[in-house]
Amino acid sequence: AELTAHGEGHRGSAMGFATTGLALGVLCGPLAGGFLFSAVGQRATFQLAGVIVLLNAAAQLVFRQLTMTTTTTTTTTTRNQRTKEKANSTTQQSTSSVSPRASFLALIRNTEVMVATSSVAASYAFLGFIKPVSSMVLEEDFGMSIMNRSWVITIATAALFVGTPLAGILADKTQKSRLVAAGMSLMSLSSIFFAASRWLHTATTTTTTAMALPILCVAMSFIGFSLALQRSAGSSLLADLVDKHGLGSYSLAFAVADMADSLGLILGPVVGLTVSQFFGKNVAALLLGGSCLVLVPMLIAIKDSSS
């Protein structure tokens, strides 16, 4: 919310680079933790982790103070600008006067916001199902060890790390809703590749069986790039919709998106594993991937500030 509140023309880049830092931590954290465990022991590793958490808290406080100072300066300057566009001044007035409850109700009643947040729920529903199931498949179908399985699944994190800054830059130059729609299409396509890899693994010929693992790796990369588009373009799209409709604070909008994120992570494994028991893992993956594809036309229809 703090990042999107400043520099409307650079929201995508800001979200992209911020998410890159998160992806870097997820990518390097397990590797660094494993090395430290073996080098200095468990106790020292957790002590170092505690120090890092404290440093992060201090950095957050400094960042918060800087953003508050910038916001105060910007607000003072804005009040002195009599030639500001009417739409922007209306948005500022509604943001400051609308109560949190009214703002929340306005958000959940807005069709475009609900489509954007539904894309978050659908993405994380598929992710919540495919992450544990992929590990099961790599062990049961391919006979991989824990270390080798982690390398395959890390492909998604690496794609997220590479894709987020690129997605952020693109979000500042093109229509954000179309980028989110492209991410939904990639997520759906990854479910097809996941199912195809399992079908190929059961094939009778050696050539097609050998193609199964590379295709599964491609599916993992699609998931990472899809999440990159969702986090960079999707977050900045949500902020644009708040401005477009005068829906209040960015914080509440991202709170709704976080609720959708959590709902997806809850429902995805429940629905996916239930379907898997009756129809198999492939059908469950295709079902959850198809739910992402359903949202594509509705996302394309959204006109954001870059339109």
ZAMITOR-936820 format. One record per residue: x, y, z of N, C-alpha, C in turn; residue in three letters. Coordinates in steps of 0.05 Angstrom, whole numbers, padded with zeros to 5 digits, always signed. Each point is the difference from the previous one (the first is absolute). Layout:
! ZAMITOR-936820
XYZXYZXYZALA
...
This chain:
! ZAMITOR-936820
+00017-00024+00000-00017+00024+00000+00018+00025+00000ALA
+00021+00000+00016+00018+00023+00000+00013+00004-00027GLU
+00008-00021-00013+00013+00002-00026-00019+00012-00021LEU
-00025-00009+00000-00019+00008-00021-00010+00029+00005THR
+00003+00010+00024-00010+00027+00006+00017+00022-00012ALA
+00023-00007-00010+00019+00020-00011+00007-00007-00029HIS
-00001+00020-00017+00009-00004-00028-00018-00018-00016GLY
-00024+00010-00008-00018-00017-00014+00012-00012-00026GLU
+00018+00015-00012+00011-00010-00025+00022-00021+00004GLY
+00007-00006+00025+00021-00019+00005-00009-00022+00020HIS
-00026-00003+00002-00010-00020+00019+00009-00028-00007ARG
-00002-00007-00025+00007-00027-00009+00029-00006+00006GLY
+00018+00019-00006+00028-00005+00005+00006-00002+00030SER
-00014+00017+00016+00004-00001+00029-00008-00027+00011ALA
-00024-00010-00008-00009-00026+00010+00017-00022-00011MET
+00010+00002-00025+00017-00020-00011+00026-00003+00015GLY
+00013+00022+00005+00026-00002+00014-00003-00008+00029PHE
-00022+00009+00013-00005-00009+00027-00005-00030+00002ALA
-00015-00011-00019-00005-00028-00001+00025-00016-00007THR
+00018+00012-00015+00025-00013-00007+00016-00005+00026THR
+00000+00019+00018+00013-00004+00025-00012-00023+00016GLY
-00026-00002+00000-00014-00022+00014+00008-00026-00013LEU
+00000-00001-00027+00006-00025-00014+00030-00008+00005ALA
+00017+00020+00002+00028-00006+00005+00004-00013+00028LEU
-00015+00010+00019+00001-00012+00027-00010-00028+00000GLY
-00023-00005-00014-00011-00027-00002+00020-00019-00015VAL
+00013+00011-00020+00018-00016-00016+00026-00007+00015LEU
+00011+00020+00014+00026-00004+00013-00002-00009+00029CYS
-00023+00005+00013-00003-00006+00028+00005-00029+00007GLY
-00013-00019-00014+00005-00028+00007+00028-00009-00005PRO
+00012+00010-00022+00028-00007-00006+00019+00010+00021LEU
-00004+00026+00008+00018+00012+00020-00005-00013+00027ALA
-00025-00006+00006-00007-00013+00026+00013-00028+00002GLY
-00001-00015-00022+00012-00027+00000+00030+00002+00004GLY
+00013+00019-00013+00029+00003+00003+00007+00008+00028PHE
-00015+00019+00012+00006+00009+00027-00005-00022+00021LEU
-00021-00016-00005-00005-00023+00018+00024-00018+00002PHE
+00012-00006-00023+00022-00018-00001+00026+00013+00009SER
+00002+00027-00003+00025+00013+00006+00002+00009+00029ALA
-00021+00013+00011+00001+00011+00026-00020-00012+00020VAL
-00018-00017-00010-00019-00013+00018-00027+00014+00001GLY
-00019-00014+00012-00027+00009+00001-00004+00025+00016GLN
+00012+00001+00024-00003+00023+00018+00010+00026-00012ARG
+00024+00000-00011+00011+00024-00012-00016+00009-00024ALA
-00011-00020-00015-00016+00007-00024-00025+00016+00008THR
-00014-00010+00021-00024+00014+00009+00006+00027+00013PHE
+00023+00002+00012+00008+00026+00012+00005+00020-00023GLN
+00013-00009-00021+00004+00018-00023-00026+00008-00013LEU
-00019-00019-00002-00026+00006-00011-00014+00021+00017ALA
+00003-00002+00027-00012+00020+00017+00011+00028-00004GLY
+00027+00001-00004+00013+00026-00006-00011+00012-00026VAL
-00003-00017-00020-00010+00009-00026-00028+00011+00003ILE
-00017-00013+00016-00027+00009+00004+00000+00028+00013VAL
+00017+00004+00020+00002+00026+00014+00009+00021-00020LEU
+00020-00006-00016+00010+00019-00020-00023+00007-00020LEU
-00015-00020-00008-00023+00005-00018-00020+00018+00013ASN
-00006-00004+00026-00019+00017+00014+00010+00029+00001ALA
+00026+00004+00005+00011+00027+00000-00002+00013-00027ALA
+00005-00015-00021-00002+00010-00027-00028+00008-00007ALA
-00019-00016+00010-00029+00006-00005-00008+00027+00013GLN
+00010+00004+00025-00006+00025+00014+00012+00024-00014LEU
+00025-00003-00010+00012+00022-00015-00015+00006-00026VAL
-00008-00022-00014-00015+00003-00025-00027+00014+00006PHE
-00013-00008+00022-00026+00012+00007+00003+00029+00005ARG
+00021+00008+00015+00004+00028+00006+00005+00017-00026GLN
+00016-00012-00018+00006+00014-00025-00025+00004-00017LEU
-00017-00021-00001-00025+00001-00016-00019+00020+00012THR
-00002+00001+00027-00018+00020+00013+00009+00028-00006MET
+00026+00005+00000+00011+00026-00006-00006+00008-00029THR
+00003-00019-00018-00005+00005-00028-00030+00005-00005THR
-00017-00015+00014-00029+00003-00003-00009+00028+00009THR
+00012+00009+00023-00007+00026+00011+00007+00022-00019THR
+00024-00002-00012+00010+00020-00019-00017+00000-00025THR
-00007-00024-00010-00016-00002-00024-00028+00012+00004THR
-00012-00006+00024-00026+00010+00006-00001+00030+00001THR
+00020+00012+00013+00002+00029+00002+00002+00013-00028THR
+00017-00012-00017+00003+00010-00027-00025-00002-00016THR
-00014-00022+00003-00024-00005-00015-00022+00020+00007THR
-00002+00007+00025-00021+00019+00008+00004+00028-00013ARG
+00025+00006-00006+00006+00026-00013-00003+00000-00030ASN
-00005-00024-00011-00003-00001-00030-00029+00003-00007GLN
-00008+00023-00010-00028+00005-00007-00008-00011-00027ARG
+00020-00008-00016-00006-00010-00027-00001-00031-00001THR
-00001-00013+00023+00001-00030+00000-00026-00010-00013LYS
+00002-00022-00013-00022-00012-00014-00023-00006+00020GLU
-00024+00003-00010-00023-00004+00018-00003-00029+00009LYS
+00007-00019-00017-00003-00028+00008+00019-00007+00023ALA
+00024+00010-00001+00020-00005+00021-00008+00013+00026ASN
-00011+00024-00001-00007+00014+00025-00024-00014+00012SER
-00018-00010-00016-00023-00015+00010+00009-00025+00014THR
+00020-00014-00012+00010-00024+00013+00013+00005+00026THR
+00015+00023+00002+00013+00007+00026-00020+00006+00021GLN
-00022+00014-00007-00020+00007+00020-00014-00025+00010GLN
-00007-00018-00018-00014-00024+00008+00018-00018+00017SER
+00027+00000-00006+00018-00017+00015+00002+00010+00029THR
+00000+00027+00004+00003+00010+00027-00025+00000+00016SER
-00024+00000-00013-00025+00003+00014-00015-00026+00005SER
+00005-00020-00017-00015-00025+00002+00010-00016+00024VAL
-00019-00010+00016+00008-00017+00023+00011-00027-00009SER
+00016-00013+00016+00010-00027-00007-00022-00020-00007PRO
-00021+00000+00015-00022-00019-00005-00013+00006-00027ARG
-00006+00026-00006-00012+00007-00025+00019-00006-00023ALA
+00026+00005+00004+00020-00006-00021+00001-00030-00006SER
-00001-00016+00022+00001-00029-00004-00024-00010-00015PHE
-00024+00010+00007-00024-00008-00014+00000+00009-00029LEU
+00011+00024-00005+00002+00009-00028+00019-00018-00016ALA
+00022-00009+00012+00019-00017-00013-00013-00027-00008LEU
-00013-00013+00018-00011-00026-00005-00025+00001-00018ILE
-00011+00024-00004-00023+00003-00018+00008+00008-00028ARG
+00025+00007-00003+00010+00008-00026+00008-00024-00017ASN
-00012-00003-00023+00003-00023-00017+00029-00003-00009THR
+00013+00021-00009+00027-00002-00010+00020-00007+00022GLU
-00004+00010+00024+00017-00007+00023-00004-00030+00006VAL
-00025-00009-00001-00005-00028+00007+00012-00019-00022MET
+00000+00009-00024+00013-00016-00021+00030-00002+00005VAL
+00012+00023+00006+00029+00001+00006+00007-00017+00024ALA
-00015+00001+00021+00005-00016+00024-00006-00029-00004THR
-00020-00006-00017-00006-00028-00007+00023-00013-00015SER
+00014+00016-00016+00024-00011-00013+00022-00007+00020SER
+00002+00015+00022+00019-00007+00021-00008-00026+00013VAL
-00026-00003+00006-00010-00025+00013+00005-00024-00018ALA
-00006+00003-00026+00003-00022-00019+00029-00008-00003ALA
+00018+00020-00001+00028-00006-00003+00011-00016+00024SER
-00007+00009+00024+00010-00012+00024-00014-00026+00007TYR
-00024-00004-00010-00014-00026+00002+00016-00021-00015ALA
+00007+00007-00025+00016-00019-00016+00027-00005+00012PHE
+00013+00022+00010+00026-00003+00012-00001-00017+00025LEU
-00021+00005+00017-00003-00016+00024-00004-00029-00004GLY
-00011-00007-00023-00004-00029-00007+00025-00011-00014PHE
+00011+00015-00019+00021-00012-00017+00027-00002+00015ILE
+00005+00016+00020+00026-00001+00013+00004-00026+00015LYS
-00018-00008+00018+00004-00027+00013-00003-00023-00019PRO
-00019+00002-00019-00005-00022-00019+00024-00004-00018VAL
+00014+00021-00008+00023-00002-00017+00022-00016+00014SER
+00003+00006+00026+00020-00015+00016-00007-00030+00001SER
-00026-00006+00004-00009-00027+00000+00005-00014-00027MET
-00006+00014-00022+00004-00011-00026+00029-00006-00006VAL
+00018+00019+00008+00028-00003-00005+00011-00024+00015LEU
-00011-00005+00024+00009-00023+00016-00012-00026-00011GLU
-00026+00000-00005-00014-00025-00007+00006-00008-00029GLU
-00002+00019-00019+00002-00006-00028+00030+00000-00009ASP
+00016+00018+00010+00027+00003-00009+00021-00011+00019PHE
-00009-00007+00024+00019-00012+00020+00022+00019+00009GLY
-00006+00026+00002+00020+00020+00007+00004+00002+00030MET
+00024+00007+00008+00006+00005+00028-00011+00027+00008SER
+00001+00006+00026-00010+00026+00009+00016+00023-00012ILE
+00026-00003-00002+00017+00021-00011-00007+00005-00029MET
-00002-00021-00016-00006+00003-00028-00028+00012-00005ASN
-00019-00008+00018-00027+00011-00003+00000+00030+00006ARG
+00015+00008+00020+00001+00028+00006+00012+00017-00023SER
+00020-00012-00014+00011+00015-00023-00021+00004-00022TRP
-00017-00019-00005-00020+00002-00021-00021+00021+00009VAL
-00009-00001+00024-00020+00019+00010+00011+00028+00002ILE
+00026+00002+00005+00013+00027+00001+00000+00014-00027THR
-00005-00015-00021-00002+00013-00027-00022+00022+00000ILE
-00022-00006+00014-00022+00020+00002+00010+00025+00014ALA
+00014-00004+00022+00011+00023+00015+00020+00016-00016THR
+00017-00014-00015+00019+00014-00017-00014+00016-00022ALA
-00021-00011-00012-00015+00014-00020-00014+00024+00012ALA
-00010-00002+00025-00012+00023+00013+00021+00021+00005LEU
+00024-00007+00008+00022+00019+00005+00007+00015-00026PHE
+00002-00014-00022+00007+00012-00026-00023+00016-00011VAL
-00024-00010+00004-00024+00012-00013-00011+00025+00013GLY
+00003+00003+00026-00013+00022+00013+00010+00028-00009THR
+00026+00004-00002+00008+00027-00009-00009+00005-00029PRO
+00002-00020-00017-00009+00003-00028-00030+00006-00001LEU
-00016-00015+00016-00029+00004+00001-00006+00028+00010ALA
+00015+00010+00020-00004+00026+00010+00005+00022-00021GLY
+00022-00003-00014+00006+00020-00021-00022-00001-00022ILE
-00009-00023-00008-00021-00003-00020-00026+00013+00010LEU
-00005-00003+00026-00025+00011+00012-00001+00030-00002ALA
+00023+00013-00001+00000+00029-00003-00002+00009-00029ASP
+00002-00018-00018+00000+00007-00028-00024-00011-00016LYS
-00015-00018+00011-00022-00012-00014-00024-00004+00019THR
-00022-00009-00011-00024-00004+00017+00004-00022+00020GLN
-00003+00007+00025+00006-00019+00022-00019-00023+00000LYS
-00025+00005-00006-00020-00022+00001+00006-00021-00021SER
+00012+00007-00022+00007-00020-00020+00024-00016+00009ARG
+00018+00012+00015+00023-00015+00011-00010-00020+00021LEU
-00019+00008+00016-00011-00019+00020-00014-00023-00015VAL
-00015+00007-00021-00013-00021-00016+00020-00019-00013ALA
+00023+00011-00008+00021-00017-00011+00011-00019+00022ALA
+00002+00011+00024+00009-00017+00023-00020-00022+00005GLY
-00025+00006-00001-00021-00021+00004+00002-00021-00022MET
+00005+00009-00025+00003-00019-00022+00024-00019+00004SER
+00022+00012+00010+00024-00016+00005-00005-00021+00023LEU
-00015+00009+00020-00006-00019+00022-00017-00023-00011MET
-00020+00006-00016-00016-00021-00012+00016-00018-00018SER
+00019+00012-00015+00017-00016-00018+00019-00018+00016LEU
+00008+00009+00024+00017-00017+00016-00014-00025+00010SER
-00027+00002+00004-00015-00023+00008-00001-00021-00023SER
-00001+00010-00025+00000-00018-00023+00028-00014-00002ILE
+00021+00015+00004+00027-00012-00001+00004-00020+00023PHE
-00011+00007+00023+00002-00019+00023-00013-00027-00007PHE
-00025+00002-00010-00014-00025-00008+00014-00014-00022ALA
+00011+00015-00020+00014-00012-00022+00024-00015+00009ALA
+00015+00011+00019+00024-00013+00010-00007-00027+00012SER
-00022-00002+00014-00008-00025+00013-00009-00021-00021ARG
-00014+00010-00020-00009-00018-00022+00024-00010-00015TRP
+00020+00017-00006+00023-00009-00014+00017-00019+00016LEU
+00000+00003+00027+00015-00018+00017-00010-00028-00001HIS
-00026-00003-00005-00012-00027-00002+00001-00011-00028THR
+00012+00015-00019+00001-00010-00028+00018-00024-00002ALA
-00004-00015-00021+00016-00025-00004+00027+00005-00013THR
+00003+00022-00015+00025+00004-00013+00020+00015+00017THR
+00025-00005-00003+00021+00012+00016+00002+00030-00005THR
-00004+00008-00025+00003+00028-00008-00021+00018+00014THR
-00025-00008-00001-00021+00015+00012+00003+00001+00031THR
+00008-00022+00011+00005-00001+00029+00021+00019+00009THR
+00021+00002-00016+00023+00018+00006-00009+00030-00002ALA
-00022+00006-00014-00009+00027-00003-00017+00009+00024MET
-00008-00019+00017-00018+00006+00022+00011+00021+00020ALA
+00025-00005+00009+00011+00018+00020+00006+00028-00011LEU
+00011+00003-00024+00004+00027-00011-00026+00015-00002PRO
-00022-00014-00008-00026+00014-00003-00010+00008+00028ILE
+00005-00016+00020-00008+00008+00027+00016+00024+00009LEU
+00025+00002-00007+00016+00023+00006-00010+00025-00013CYS
-00010-00003-00025-00012+00023-00014-00025+00009+00014VAL
-00016-00019+00010-00024+00007+00016+00008+00016+00025ALA
+00021-00007+00013+00009+00015+00024+00008+00028-00008MET
+00014+00003-00023+00008+00027-00008-00025+00017-00007SER
-00020-00012-00012-00024+00015-00006-00014+00010+00025PHE
+00000-00017+00021-00011+00009+00026+00014+00024+00011ILE
+00027-00001-00001+00016+00023+00010-00005+00025-00015GLY
-00001-00001-00027-00004+00024-00016-00029+00010+00004PHE
-00019-00018+00003-00028+00008+00005-00002+00016+00027SER
+00013-00011+00020+00000+00014+00026+00014+00028-00002LEU
+00020+00001-00016+00014+00026-00004-00019+00021-00012ALA
-00015-00008-00020-00020+00018-00012-00022+00007+00020LEU
-00008-00020+00016-00021+00005+00019+00009+00020+00022GLN
+00024-00004+00010+00009+00017+00022+00008+00028-00009ARG
+00012+00003-00023+00009+00026-00009-00023+00015-00014SER
-00011-00011-00021-00021+00013-00015-00027+00000+00016ALA
-00005-00023+00014-00026-00002+00014-00001+00020+00023GLY
+00021+00004+00015+00000+00018+00023-00003+00029-00010SER
+00014+00007-00021-00002+00028-00010-00027+00004-00013SER
-00012-00021-00012-00027+00002-00012-00020+00006+00022LEU
+00003-00013+00023-00019+00004+00022+00002+00029+00010LEU
+00024+00010+00002+00003+00028+00008-00012+00019-00020ALA
+00003-00006-00026-00013+00017-00020-00030+00000+00002ASP
-00011-00024+00006-00029-00002+00003-00011+00016+00024LEU
+00016+00002+00021-00007+00016+00023-00001+00029-00008VAL
+00019+00009-00016+00000+00028-00009-00022+00005-00020ASP
-00004-00019-00018-00020+00003-00021-00029+00003+00011LYS
-00006-00016+00020-00027+00001+00011-00003+00015+00027HIS
+00023+00012+00010-00001+00014+00025-00009-00017+00023GLY
+00013-00023+00003-00009-00020+00019+00013+00001+00028LEU
+00015+00021+00005+00012+00003+00027+00030-00006+00000GLY
+00009-00013+00022+00029-00004+00004+00010-00025-00015SER
+00025+00001-00007+00013-00023-00013+00003-00023+00020TYR
+00004+00007+00025+00004-00021+00020-00024-00019+00001SER
-00024+00010+00000-00024-00017+00000-00002-00017-00025LEU
+00008+00012-00023-00001-00015-00025+00019-00024+00001ALA
+00024+00005+00011+00019-00022+00002-00008-00020+00022PHE
-00015+00010+00020-00010-00019+00020-00020-00019-00013ALA
-00017+00010-00017-00019-00018-00015+00015-00019-00017VAL
+00022+00009-00013+00016-00018-00017+00014-00021+00017ALA
+00009+00007+00024+00012-00020+00018-00020-00020+00009ASP
-00025+00009+00005-00021-00019+00007-00005-00020-00023MET
+00000+00010-00025-00003-00018-00023+00023-00019-00002ALA
+00024+00010+00005+00024-00017+00000-00003-00023+00020ASP
-00008+00007+00025-00003-00021+00021-00023-00019-00007SER
-00021+00011-00011-00023-00018-00008+00009-00020-00021LEU
+00015+00010-00019+00010-00018-00021+00018-00022+00011GLY
+00018+00007+00018+00018-00020+00012-00015-00020+00017LEU
-00024+00008+00011-00016-00018+00016-00016-00019-00019ILE
-00014+00012-00019-00019-00015-00017+00015-00017-00021LEU
+00022+00010-00010+00015-00015-00021+00006-00029+00008GLY
+00015-00004+00022+00006-00027+00008-00025-00017+00007PRO
-00020+00013+00012-00024-00015+00008-00015-00010-00025VAL
-00005+00019-00018-00014-00008-00025+00017-00019-00017VAL
+00025+00008-00003+00018-00016-00018+00003-00029+00010GLY
+00006-00003+00026+00004-00027+00011-00026-00016+00001LEU
-00022+00013+00004-00026-00014-00001-00006-00010-00028THR
+00005+00017-00020-00004-00009-00028+00020-00022-00007VAL
+00024+00002+00010+00021-00020-00005-00008-00028+00009SER
-00014-00001+00022-00008-00026+00011-00019-00015-00018GLN
-00017+00015-00015-00020-00012-00017+00009-00001-00029PHE
+00015+00020-00010+00006+00001-00028+00029+00001-00007PHE
+00017+00003+00020+00029+00000-00004+00012+00028+00001GLY
+00026+00001+00003+00014+00026+00002-00001+00017-00025LYS
+00000-00013-00023+00000+00015-00025-00026+00016-00003ASN
-00023-00013+00006-00026+00013-00003-00001+00023+00020VAL
+00009-00004+00024+00000+00021+00020+00016+00024-00009ALA
+00024-00005-00011+00017+00022-00009-00013+00015-00023ALA
-00012-00015-00019-00014+00013-00022-00024+00016+00008LEU
-00014-00010+00021-00023+00015+00010+00008+00026+00012LEU
+00020+00000+00017+00009+00025+00013+00014+00018-00020LEU
+00014-00011-00019+00012+00016-00022-00022+00013-00017GLY
-00021-00015-00005-00022+00010-00016-00014+00024+00014GLY
-00001-00001+00026-00013+00023+00015+00015+00026-00005SER
+00027-00003-00004+00016+00024-00007-00008+00011-00027CYS
-00004-00019-00019-00006+00008-00027-00027+00013-00003LEU
-00019-00007+00017-00027+00012+00000+00002+00030+00004VAL
+00019+00009+00017+00002+00028+00007+00013+00017-00022LEU
+00012-00012-00020+00015+00015-00020-00017+00021-00015VAL
-00023-00008-00011-00016+00020-00014-00009+00023+00018PRO
-00007-00006+00025-00009+00022+00018+00023+00018+00007MET
+00025-00010+00002+00023+00016+00006+00006+00018-00024LEU
-00001-00011-00024+00005+00016-00024-00019+00023-00003ILE
-00025-00003+00010-00020+00021-00002+00005+00023+00018ALA
+00017-00003+00020+00005+00021+00019+00018+00021-00013ILE
-00008+00025+00003+00016+00023-00011+00013+00014+00023LYS
+00027-00002+00002+00014+00013+00022+00011+00027-00010ASP
+00017+00012+00017+00009+00027-00006+00018+00002-00025SER
+00012-00023-00008+00018+00000-00023-00015-00004-00026SER
-00026-00004+00001-00016-00005-00024-00003+00025-00016SER
